[in-house]
C-alpha cells in the first residue's frame, strides 16, 4: 500500500537549504521543472527509509523522559566520523558531536535556513540491512 516516504523540511531560506542538500550532502534530486533547473524546486532522494514511532513519555535506563508530539527527520550513515570529515571539507558546520546518543553515534549539522539536522551511525537494527 505505501510505496515511499516523502519528508518535508520547512525553511526560511528554501534555496539555501536546497543548495546545502544538493552541494554539501550530495543528495541526488529530481525537479518538476522541465528545464531541470538546479536552483528550482528540488526533490531529493534519500535512499532507504524507515519510520519509528516513539512515545512522548516513559522510562528508559532508569530515567524518565517526556517529549512533545512532533516529527523528526534524521539521516543515517555507515561511518559518522567519515561523514563528519566529508561535511567539514565541504564547509559544513558540525554543531554537536560526535556523541553517543544511545541509539547511535550522532552529529548535528547546521543547515542554512532551517534547524540543524541529526546525522547518525545507528547502533539499532535497521530495515535497510534486514
Order of alpha helices (4+ residues) and beta strands (2+ residues): alpha-beta-beta-beta-beta-beta-alpha-beta-beta-beta
